[in-house]
């Protein structure tokens, strides 16, 4: 919530200056931007009327318009020209210039006029912004107050009350844990209980297991066929030796080890 001052020398094209483009980016409506022209003594002869048109907001329009000032030059600074003397010198420059004299009479020229204008603009802007800031503060205060109430009362000062306070917090914590374990925790209208979230993960895990055994089914059949035709001893047809069966199942379980660890991590994150 600030006022932007676009300071541009009078001897450059205001429409193409980078400062004005930057101000338009942050204030596209132009509600907070004031243009300030400087160095009117460096204006080329024959372009004074164009500078006057800019200050009168006829060239590149701004809602808050323009001001023009003449600050101390480098020579004035080296000569240790005081601010009071610089203001008097500036006033004399505008009064003697036939083009800029009218701007001084209109209150659009000189540093004192700029200071008065900025004071007025600042008061107006603050008066306009304060209600919005007040509403933002009230809203933030209400949100923080609501969140603070969720944490209960403050820690008491008395030692005995501190003990009861701690017991109450531990009891509440245990009740919450019990509610989670039993799947009876309180949830918001847009949230889901933990059991449902975990159940959804296990449903996905069930699909992973089925896909794994479906893909490995052919390999299992080949291994059983190999056993039947090469290694079967006194076992009945269709019955696989225990060690062979154990080897086949271990191979399938090894394929599920990494997905199972990922599943464990997801469930842990949920909890």
Phi and psi in degrees as GROMACS dihedral restraints (atoms count N, CA, C in turn):
[ dihedral_restraints ]
;  ai    aj    ak    al  type     phi  dphi    fc
    3     4     5     6     1  -128.2    20    10
    4     5     6     7     1   169.1    20    10
    6     7     8     9     1  -105.8    20    10
    7     8     9    10     1   127.9    20    10
    9    10    11    12     1   -92.0    20    10
   10    11    12    13     1   129.2    20    10
   12    13    14    15     1  -108.2    20    10
   13    14    15    16     1   113.8    20    10
   15    16    17    18     1   -95.2    20    10
   16    17    18    19     1   102.9    20    10
   18    19    20    21     1   -96.0    20    10
   19    20    21    22     1   119.8    20    10
   21    22    23    24     1  -136.3    20    10
   22    23    24    25     1   135.3    20    10
   24    25    26    27     1   -62.4    20    10
   25    26    27    28     1   147.7    20    10
   27    28    29    30     1   -70.6    20    10
   28    29    30    31     1   -18.8    20    10
   30    31    32    33     1   -95.3    20    10
   31    32    33    34     1    19.6    20    10
   33    34    35    36     1  -122.8    20    10
   34    35    36    37     1   164.1    20    10
   36    37    38    39     1   -77.7    20    10
   37    38    39    40     1   113.5    20    10
   39    40    41    42     1   -63.2    20    10
   40    41    42    43     1   -32.1    20    10
   42    43    44    45     1   -69.6    20    10
   43    44    45    46     1   -24.7    20    10
   45    46    47    48     1  -108.3    20    10
   46    47    48    49     1     4.9    20    10
   48    49    50    51     1   -72.3    20    10
   49    50    51    52     1   143.9    20    10
   51    52    53    54     1   -69.1    20    10
   52    53    54    55     1   -32.9    20    10
   54    55    56    57     1   -61.1    20    10
   55    56    57    58     1   -41.3    20    10
   57    58    59    60     1   -68.1    20    10
   58    59    60    61     1   -37.6    20    10
   60    61    62    63     1   -63.8    20    10
   61    62    63    64     1   -40.9    20    10
   63    64    65    66     1   -64.9    20    10
   64    65    66    67     1   -39.6    20    10
   66    67    68    69     1   -65.5    20    10
   67    68    69    70     1   -36.7    20    10
   69    70    71    72     1   -68.0    20    10
   70    71    72    73     1   -26.8    20    10
   72    73    74    75     1   -68.1    20    10
   73    74    75    76     1   -41.4    20    10
   75    76    77    78     1   -90.9    20    10
   76    77    78    79     1   -16.5    20    10
   78    79    80    81     1  -140.2    20    10
   79    80    81    82     1    70.7    20    10
   81    82    83    84     1   -61.7    20    10
   82    83    84    85     1   -29.1    20    10
   84    85    86    87     1   -82.5    20    10
   85    86    87    88     1   -13.7    20    10
   87    88    89    90     1    73.6    20    10
   88    89    90    91     1    20.8    20    10
   90    91    92    93     1   -76.4    20    10
   91    92    93    94     1   -19.0    20    10
   93    94    95    96     1  -122.8    20    10
   94    95    96    97     1    18.8    20    10
   96    97    98    99     1  -116.8    20    10
   97    98    99   100     1   131.7    20    10
   99   100   101   102     1  -123.0    20    10
  100   101   102   103     1   129.2    20    10
  102   103   104   105     1   -87.6    20    10
  103   104   105   106     1   137.2    20    10
  105   106   107   108     1  -128.5    20    10
  106   107   108   109     1   118.7    20    10
  108   109   110   111     1   -95.5    20    10
  109   110   111   112     1   137.6    20    10
  111   112   113   114     1  -123.4    20    10
  112   113   114   115     1   174.6    20    10
  114   115   116   117     1    54.0    20    10
  115   116   117   118     1    48.8    20    10
  117   118   119   120     1   -66.2    20    10
  118   119   120   121     1   -17.6    20    10
  120   121   122   123     1   -75.9    20    10
  121   122   123   124     1   -10.8    20    10
  123   124   125   126     1   -98.4    20    10
  124   125   126   127     1     4.8    20    10
  126   127   128   129     1   -68.1    20    10
  127   128   129   130     1   134.3    20    10
  129   130   131   132     1   -66.8    20    10
  130   131   132   133     1   144.4    20    10
  132   133   134   135     1   -62.5    20    10
  133   134   135   136     1   137.3    20    10
  135   136   137   138     1    96.8    20    10
  136   137   138   139     1   -10.9    20    10
  138   139   140   141     1  -109.6    20    10
  139   140   141   142     1     5.5    20    10
  141   142   143   144     1   -61.5    20    10
  142   143   144   145     1   -40.9    20    10
  144   145   146   147     1   -64.0    20    10
  145   146   147   148     1   -34.6    20    10
  147   148   149   150     1   -65.9    20    10
  148   149   150   151     1   -39.7    20    10
  150   151   152   153     1   -64.1    20    10
  151   152   153   154     1   -41.3    20    10
  153   154   155   156     1   -61.6    20    10
  154   155   156   157     1   -41.0    20    10
  156   157   158   159     1   -63.1    20    10
  157   158   159   160     1   -37.2    20    10
  159   160   161   162     1   -63.3    20    10
  160   161   162   163     1   -47.1    20    10
  162   163   164   165     1   -63.4    20    10
  163   164   165   166     1   -33.7    20    10
  165   166   167   168     1   -83.9    20    10
  166   167   168   169     1    10.1    20    10
  168   169   170   171     1    68.1    20    10
  169   170   171   172     1    35.8    20    10
  171   172   173   174     1  -103.0    20    10
  172   173   174   175     1   -13.7    20    10
  174   175   176   177     1  -100.3    20    10
  175   176   177   178     1   -64.2    20    10
  177   178   179   180     1  -121.6    20    10
  178   179   180   181     1    99.6    20    10
  180   181   182   183     1   -70.0    20    10
  181   182   183   184     1   134.2    20    10
  183   184   185   186     1  -128.2    20    10
  184   185   186   187     1   140.0    20    10
  186   187   188   189     1   -60.3    20    10
  187   188   189   190     1   -35.1    20    10
  189   190   191   192     1   -95.8    20    10
  190   191   192   193     1    -0.7    20    10
  192   193   194   195     1    75.9    20    10
  193   194   195   196     1  -162.0    20    10
  195   196   197   198     1  -130.0    20    10
  196   197   198   199     1   159.9    20    10
  198   199   200   201     1  -132.7    20    10
  199   200   201   202     1   159.4    20    10
  201   202   203   204     1  -132.0    20    10
  202   203   204   205     1   135.5    20    10
  204   205   206   207     1  -137.0    20    10
  205   206   207   208     1   159.2    20    10
  207   208   209   210     1  -125.1    20    10
  208   209   210   211     1   106.8    20    10
  210   211   212   213     1   -87.9    20    10
  211   212   213   214     1   173.1    20    10
  213   214   215   216     1   -65.1    20    10
  214   215   216   217     1   137.5    20    10
  216   217   218   219     1   -84.8    20    10
  217   218   219   220     1   178.3    20    10
  219   220   221   222     1   -64.0    20    10
  220   221   222   223     1   -37.0    20    10
  222   223   224   225     1   -66.4    20    10
  223   224   225   226     1   -39.0    20    10
  225   226   227   228     1   -62.8    20    10
  226   227   228   229     1   -39.6    20    10
  228   229   230   231     1   -66.0    20    10
  229   230   231   232     1   -42.4    20    10
  231   232   233   234     1   -65.7    20    10
  232   233   234   235     1   -33.3    20    10
  234   235   236   237     1   -80.6    20    10
  235   236   237   238     1     4.2    20    10
  237   238   239   240     1    56.7    20    10
  238   239   240   241     1    44.0    20    10
  240   241   242   243     1   -69.1    20    10
  241   242   243   244     1   124.5    20    10
  243   244   245   246     1   -70.7    20    10
  244   245   246   247     1   163.3    20    10
  246   247   248   249     1   -63.3    20    10
  247   248   249   250     1   -40.7    20    10
  249   250   251   252     1   -62.3    20    10
  250   251   252   253     1   -43.0    20    10
  252   253   254   255     1   -66.6    20    10
  253   254   255   256     1   -37.0    20    10
  255   256   257   258     1   -65.3    20    10
  256   257   258   259     1   -39.1    20    10
  258   259   260   261     1   -66.1    20    10
  259   260   261   262     1   -40.1    20    10
  261   262   263   264     1   -65.7    20    10
  262   263   264   265     1   -39.6    20    10
  264   265   266   267     1   -66.3    20    10
  265   266   267   268     1   -39.3    20    10
  267   268   269   270     1   -63.9    20    10
  268   269   270   271     1   -45.1    20    10
  270   271   272   273     1   -60.6    20    10
  271   272   273   274     1   -41.5    20    10
  273   274   275   276     1   -63.6    20    10
  274   275   276   277     1   -37.1    20    10
  276   277   278   279     1   -61.8    20    10
  277   278   279   280     1   -46.4    20    10
  279   280   281   282     1   -70.4    20    10
  280   281   282   283     1   -36.1    20    10
  282   283   284   285     1   -67.4    20    10
  283   284   285   286     1   -34.6    20    10
  285   286   287   288     1   -84.8    20    10
  286   287   288   289     1   -19.0    20    10
  288   289   290   291     1   -83.4    20    10
  289   290   291   292     1   121.0    20    10
  291   292   293   294     1   -65.9    20    10
  292   293   294   295     1   -24.0    20    10
  294   295   296   297     1   -84.9    20    10
  295   296   297   298     1   -39.0    20    10
  297   298   299   300     1   -94.5    20    10
  298   299   300   301     1    -7.0    20    10
  300   301   302   303     1   -60.6    20    10
  301   302   303   304     1   -40.0    20    10
  303   304   305   306     1   -64.8    20    10
  304   305   306   307     1   -34.4    20    10
  306   307   308   309     1   -65.6    20    10
  307   308   309   310     1   -36.9    20    10
  309   310   311   312     1   -65.1    20    10
  310   311   312   313     1   -41.4    20    10
  312   313   314   315     1   -66.5    20    10
  313   314   315   316     1   -30.5    20    10
  315   316   317   318     1   -81.7    20    10
  316   317   318   319     1    -4.7    20    10
  318   319   320   321     1    79.3    20    10
  319   320   321   322     1    21.9    20    10
  321   322   323   324     1  -103.3    20    10
  322   323   324   325     1    -1.6    20    10
  324   325   326   327     1  -130.1    20    10
  325   326   327   328     1   152.7    20    10
  327   328   329   330     1    91.8    20    10
  328   329   330   331     1   151.2    20    10
  330   331   332   333     1   -63.3    20    10
  331   332   333   334     1   -43.1    20    10
  333   334   335   336     1   -58.8    20    10
  334   335   336   337     1   -40.4    20    10
  336   337   338   339     1   -65.0    20    10
  337   338   339   340     1   -37.5    20    10
  339   340   341   342     1   -65.3    20    10
  340   341   342   343     1   -42.5    20    10
  342   343   344   345     1   -62.6    20    10
  343   344   345   346     1   -42.0    20    10
  345   346   347   348     1   -65.2    20    10
  346   347   348   349     1   -40.5    20    10
  348   349   350   351     1   -65.3    20    10
  349   350   351   352     1   -44.3    20    10
  351   352   353   354     1   -65.1    20    10
  352   353   354   355     1   -37.4    20    10
  354   355   356   357     1   -62.0    20    10
  355   356   357   358     1   -44.8    20    10
  357   358   359   360     1   -63.6    20    10
  358   359   360   361     1   -44.6    20    10
  360   361   362   363     1   -63.5    20    10
  361   362   363   364     1   -40.3    20    10
  363   364   365   366     1   -65.5    20    10
  364   365   366   367     1   -42.9    20    10
  366   367   368   369     1   -62.8    20    10
  367   368   369   370     1   -44.1    20    10
  369   370   371   372     1   -63.5    20    10
  370   371   372   373     1   -42.6    20    10
  372   373   374   375     1   -67.1    20    10
  373   374   375   376     1   -41.3    20    10
  375   376   377   378     1   -65.4    20    10
  376   377   378   379     1   -42.5    20    10
  378   379   380   381     1   -61.9    20    10
  379   380   381   382     1   -34.8    20    10
  381   382   383   384     1   -75.9    20    10
  382   383   384   385     1   -34.5    20    10
  384   385   386   387     1   -85.5    20    10
  385   386   387   388     1   -26.4    20    10
  387   388   389   390     1   -58.3    20    10
  388   389   390   391     1   -45.6    20    10
  390   391   392   393     1   -58.6    20    10
  391   392   393   394     1   -40.0    20    10
  393   394   395   396     1   -65.6    20    10
  394   395   396   397     1   -43.6    20    10
  396   397   398   399     1   -64.5    20    10
  397   398   399   400     1   -37.7    20    10
  399   400   401   402     1   -63.2    20    10
  400   401   402   403     1   -42.4    20    10
  402   403   404   405     1   -65.3    20    10
  403   404   405   406     1   -38.9    20    10
  405   406   407   408     1   -64.3    20    10
  406   407   408   409     1   -40.9    20    10
  408   409   410   411     1   -65.3    20    10
  409   410   411   412     1   -43.6    20    10
  411   412   413   414     1   -62.5    20    10
  412   413   414   415     1   -41.4    20    10
  414   415   416   417     1   -65.4    20    10
  415   416   417   418     1   -43.5    20    10
  417   418   419   420     1   -64.2    20    10
  418   419   420   421     1   -40.5    20    10
  420   421   422   423     1   -63.2    20    10
  421   422   423   424     1   -41.3    20    10
  423   424   425   426     1   -66.3    20    10
  424   425   426   427     1   -41.7    20    10
  426   427   428   429     1   -63.7    20    10
  427   428   429   430     1   -42.2    20    10
  429   430   431   432     1   -68.1    20    10
  430   431   432   433     1   -37.7    20    10
  432   433   434   435     1   -64.1    20    10
  433   434   435   436     1   -42.5    20    10
  435   436   437   438     1   -63.2    20    10
  436   437   438   439     1   -40.7    20    10
  438   439   440   441     1   -68.5    20    10
  439   440   441   442     1   -37.2    20    10
  441   442   443   444     1   -65.1    20    10
  442   443   444   445     1   -35.5    20    10
  444   445   446   447     1   -65.2    20    10
  445   446   447   448     1   -25.2    20    10
  447   448   449   450     1   -65.2    20    10
  448   449   450   451     1   -25.3    20    10
  450   451   452   453     1   -88.9    20    10
  451   452   453   454     1     2.0    20    10
  453   454   455   456     1    81.4    20    10
  454   455   456   457     1  -164.2    20    10
  456   457   458   459     1   -75.6    20    10
  457   458   459   460     1   164.4    20    10
  459   460   461   462     1   -74.1    20    10
  460   461   462   463     1   161.8    20    10
  462   463   464   465     1   -68.5    20    10
  463   464   465   466     1   125.2    20    10
  465   466   467   468     1   -69.1    20    10
  466   467   468   469     1   162.6    20    10
  468   469   470   471     1   -87.0    20    10
  469   470   471   472     1   -35.6    20    10
  471   472   473   474     1   -68.6    20    10
  472   473   474   475     1   139.1    20    10
  474   475   476   477     1   -64.3    20    10
  475   476   477   478     1   -39.9    20    10
  477   478   479   480     1   -65.1    20    10
  478   479   480   481     1   -43.3    20    10
  480   481   482   483     1   -65.6    20    10
  481   482   483   484     1   -32.3    20    10
  483   484   485   486     1   -62.0    20    10
  484   485   486   487     1   -39.7    20    10
  486   487   488   489     1   -62.5    20    10
  487   488   489   490     1   -48.6    20    10
  489   490   491   492     1   -62.9    20    10
  490   491   492   493     1   -36.2    20    10
  492   493   494   495     1   -62.9    20    10
  493   494   495   496     1   -44.9    20    10
  495   496   497   498     1   -64.8    20    10
  496   497   498   499     1   -42.1    20    10
  498   499   500   501     1   -61.0    20    10
  499   500   501   502     1   -41.6    20    10
  501   502   503   504     1   -62.7    20    10
  502   503   504   505     1   -42.1    20    10
  504   505   506   507     1   -66.0    20    10
  505   506   507   508     1   -41.9    20    10
  507   508   509   510     1   -65.1    20    10
  508   509   510   511     1   -40.6    20    10
  510   511   512   513     1   -62.9    20    10
  511   512   513   514     1   -44.1    20    10
  513   514   515   516     1   -63.2    20    10
  514   515   516   517     1   -40.3    20    10
  516   517   518   519     1   -62.4    20    10
  517   518   519   520     1   -45.3    20    10
  519   520   521   522     1   -63.7    20    10
  520   521   522   523     1   -38.0    20    10
  522   523   524   525     1   -64.5    20    10
  523   524   525   526     1   -38.7    20    10
  525   526   527   528     1   -66.4    20    10
  526   527   528   529     1   -40.6    20    10
  528   529   530   531     1   -63.3    20    10
  529   530   531   532     1   -42.7    20    10
  531   532   533   534     1   -62.1    20    10
  532   533   534   535     1   -40.3    20    10
  534   535   536   537     1   -63.5    20    10
  535   536   537   538     1   -40.2    20    10
  537   538   539   540     1   -63.7    20    10
  538   539   540   541     1   -44.4    20    10
  540   541   542   543     1   -63.6    20    10
  541   542   543   544     1   -39.6    20    10
  543   544   545   546     1   -84.8    20    10
  544   545   546   547     1    -2.5    20    10
  546   547   548   549     1    70.5    20    10
  547   548   549   550     1    33.3    20    10
  549   550   551   552     1  -123.3    20    10
  550   551   552   553     1    22.5    20    10
  552   553   554   555     1   -69.5    20    10
  553   554   555   556     1   154.0    20    10
  555   556   557   558     1   -79.6    20    10
  556   557   558   559     1   133.8    20    10
  558   559   560   561     1  -130.4    20    10
  559   560   561   562     1   157.9    20    10
  561   562   563   564     1   -76.7    20    10
  562   563   564   565     1   172.0    20    10
  564   565   566   567     1   -63.0    20    10
  565   566   567   568     1   -25.0    20    10
  567   568   569   570     1  -106.0    20    10
  568   569   570   571     1    10.2    20    10
  570   571   572   573     1  -111.3    20    10
  571   572   573   574     1   169.9    20    10
  573   574   575   576     1  -128.4    20    10
  574   575   576   577     1   145.1    20    10
  576   577   578   579     1   -65.5    20    10
  577   578   579   580     1   155.5    20    10
  579   580   581   582     1   -60.8    20    10
  580   581   582   583     1   -39.4    20    10
  582   583   584   585     1   -59.2    20    10
  583   584   585   586     1   -41.0    20    10
  585   586   587   588     1   -65.9    20    10
  586   587   588   589     1   -39.5    20    10
  588   589   590   591     1   -64.5    20    10
  589   590   591   592     1   -43.6    20    10
  591   592   593   594     1   -67.1    20    10
  592   593   594   595     1   -38.4    20    10
  594   595   596   597     1   -61.2    20    10
  595   596   597   598     1   -38.5    20    10
  597   598   599   600     1   -64.3    20    10
  598   599   600   601     1   -38.3    20    10
  600   601   602   603     1   -65.6    20    10
  601   602   603   604     1   -41.4    20    10
  603   604   605   606     1   -69.3    20    10
  604   605   606   607     1   -29.8    20    10
  606   607   608   609     1   -64.8    20    10
  607   608   609   610     1   -39.7    20    10
  609   610   611   612     1   -64.6    20    10
  610   611   612   613     1   -40.1    20    10
  612   613   614   615     1   -64.9    20    10
  613   614   615   616     1   -37.0    20    10
  615   616   617   618     1   -61.2    20    10
  616   617   618   619     1   -40.1    20    10
  618   619   620   621     1   -64.8    20    10
  619   620   621   622     1   -37.1    20    10
  621   622   623   624     1   -63.0    20    10
  622   623   624   625     1   -43.8    20    10
  624   625   626   627     1   -62.9    20    10
  625   626   627   628     1   -45.0    20    10
  627   628   629   630     1   -62.5    20    10
  628   629   630   631     1   -42.9    20    10
  630   631   632   633     1   -64.6    20    10
  631   632   633   634     1   -37.8    20    10
  633   634   635   636     1   -63.9    20    10
  634   635   636   637     1   -47.8    20    10
  636   637   638   639     1   -70.7    20    10
  637   638   639   640     1   -28.4    20    10
  639   640   641   642     1   -67.6    20    10
  640   641   642   643     1   -41.9    20    10
  642   643   644   645     1   -69.6    20    10
  643   644   645   646     1   -34.3    20    10
  645   646   647   648     1   -89.0    20    10
  646   647   648   649     1     1.8    20    10
  648   649   650   651     1   -61.1    20    10
  649   650   651   652     1   -42.6    20    10
  651   652   653   654     1   -64.1    20    10
  652   653   654   655     1   -40.6    20    10
  654   655   656   657     1   -64.1    20    10
  655   656   657   658     1   -39.2    20    10
  657   658   659   660     1   -63.7    20    10
  658   659   660   661     1   -42.9    20    10
  660   661   662   663     1   -64.0    20    10
  661   662   663   664     1   -37.9    20    10
  663   664   665   666     1   -64.7    20    10
  664   665   666   667     1   -41.6    20    10
  666   667   668   669     1   -66.1    20    10
  667   668   669   670     1   -39.8    20    10
  669   670   671   672     1   -64.9    20    10
  670   671   672   673     1   -40.4    20    10
  672   673   674   675     1   -63.1    20    10
  673   674   675   676     1   -41.6    20    10
  675   676   677   678     1   -61.3    20    10
  676   677   678   679     1   -43.6    20    10
  678   679   680   681     1   -63.3    20    10
  679   680   681   682     1   -44.0    20    10
  681   682   683   684     1   -60.9    20    10
  682   683   684   685     1   -37.7    20    10
  684   685   686   687     1   -94.6    20    10
  685   686   687   688     1   -17.3    20    10
  687   688   689   690     1  -121.0    20    10
  688   689   690   691     1   -35.7    20    10
  690   691   692   693     1  -118.7    20    10
  691   692   693   694     1    -5.4    20    10
  693   694   695   696     1   -66.9    20    10
  694   695   696   697     1   132.2    20    10
  696   697   698   699     1  -105.5    20    10
  697   698   699   700     1  -110.5    20    10
  699   700   701   702     1   -88.1    20    10
  700   701   702   703     1     1.7    20    10
  702   703   704   705     1   -65.1    20    10
  703   704   705   706     1   147.0    20    10
  705   706   707   708     1   -69.1    20    10
  706   707   708   709     1   154.1    20    10
  708   709   710   711     1   -56.8    20    10
  709   710   711   712     1   135.1    20    10
  711   712   713   714     1    89.0    20    10
  712   713   714   715     1   -10.3    20    10
  714   715   716   717     1  -103.9    20    10
  715   716   717   718     1   122.3    20    10
  717   718   719   720     1   -92.8    20    10
  718   719   720   721     1   143.3    20    10
  720   721   722   723     1   -57.3    20    10
  721   722   723   724     1   142.7    20    10
  723   724   725   726     1   -58.5    20    10
  724   725   726   727     1   -44.7    20    10
  726   727   728   729     1   -64.8    20    10
  727   728   729   730     1   -39.5    20    10
  729   730   731   732     1   -64.1    20    10
  730   731   732   733     1   -43.7    20    10
  732   733   734   735     1   -61.1    20    10
  733   734   735   736     1   -43.3    20    10
  735   736   737   738     1   -61.6    20    10
  736   737   738   739     1   -40.9    20    10
  738   739   740   741     1   -63.6    20    10
  739   740   741   742     1   -42.5    20    10
  741   742   743   744     1   -62.6    20    10
  742   743   744   745     1   -45.3    20    10
  744   745   746   747     1   -67.6    20    10
  745   746   747   748     1   -38.7    20    10
  747   748   749   750     1   -61.3    20    10
  748   749   750   751     1   -38.8    20    10
  750   751   752   753     1   -61.9    20    10
  751   752   753   754     1   -40.4    20    10
  753   754   755   756     1   -68.3    20    10
  754   755   756   757     1   -38.8    20    10
  756   757   758   759     1   -67.5    20    10
  757   758   759   760     1   -36.7    20    10
  759   760   761   762     1   -61.6    20    10
  760   761   762   763     1   -35.9    20    10
  762   763   764   765     1   -65.8    20    10
  763   764   765   766     1   -26.2    20    10
  765   766   767   768     1   -93.7    20    10
  766   767   768   769     1    -3.3    20    10
  768   769   770   771     1   -62.9    20    10
  769   770   771   772     1   -51.3    20    10
  771   772   773   774     1   -65.1    20    10
  772   773   774   775     1   -46.3    20    10
  774   775   776   777     1   -60.4    20    10
  775   776   777   778     1   -32.9    20    10
  777   778   779   780     1   -67.6    20    10
  778   779   780   781     1   -39.3    20    10
  780   781   782   783     1   -65.1    20    10
  781   782   783   784     1   -40.8    20    10
  783   784   785   786     1   -61.6    20    10
  784   785   786   787     1   -40.7    20    10
  786   787   788   789     1   -61.8    20    10
  787   788   789   790     1   -42.8    20    10
  789   790   791   792     1   -60.5    20    10
  790   791   792   793     1   -41.8    20    10
  792   793   794   795     1   -65.7    20    10
  793   794   795   796     1   -40.4    20    10
  795   796   797   798     1   -63.5    20    10
  796   797   798   799     1   -42.4    20    10
  798   799   800   801     1   -66.3    20    10
  799   800   801   802     1   -39.7    20    10
  801   802   803   804     1   -62.1    20    10
  802   803   804   805     1   -41.7    20    10
  804   805   806   807     1   -63.7    20    10
  805   806   807   808     1   -38.4    20    10
  807   808   809   810     1   -62.0    20    10
  808   809   810   811     1   -45.5    20    10
